Amino acid sequence: MAGETQDQNWPLPKFYFVVDWGDTKNIPFQEVSGLDVEAQIIEYRHGNSPVFSEISMPGIVKKSNVKLRKGIFVKDNAFWDWFMKIKTNTIERQHVIIKLLDEGGNPTMTWTLSNAWPVEITSTDLNAEGSEVAIESIEIAHEGLTIANS
């Protein structure tokens, strides 16, 4: 309605973000997906329960792998170098930090992946008739996701 005070609280846009992993800061990614967790459901009913239905309880927390996509740059083999460190039951684990930024470039929300390691790397497809940017992606597993608001 005309004359009403404008609300100054707006949802955050999701297009301005940076990613840090290990000692590398502010890596420009095109897309990040898979920042979700889920509690498995345990259904239980004891034998002498007067209620003829099960109860639900939270079980083990299940974390999704996180997929990150970015453009391929000359002499940038960081994904491949990290993936090639996988040996039998050993891997270089790193913290990965994803920061959603405000219009001033300040973090407003931060997702931290603990002990992350690469599961899959997908390189770009090649097409002589295309004019798209070469995009590579990496899928990483992790041992924990924490979210912080600034």
Buried (B, 14 or more C-beta within 10 A) or exposed (E): EEEEEEEEEEEEEEEEBBBBBBEEEEBEBEEBEBBEEEEEEEEEEEEEEEEEEEEEEEEEEEBBBBBBBBEEEEEEEBBEEBBEEEEEEEBBBBBBBBBBBEEEEEBBBBBBBBEBBBBEBEEBEEEEEEEEEEBBBBBBBBEEBEEEEE
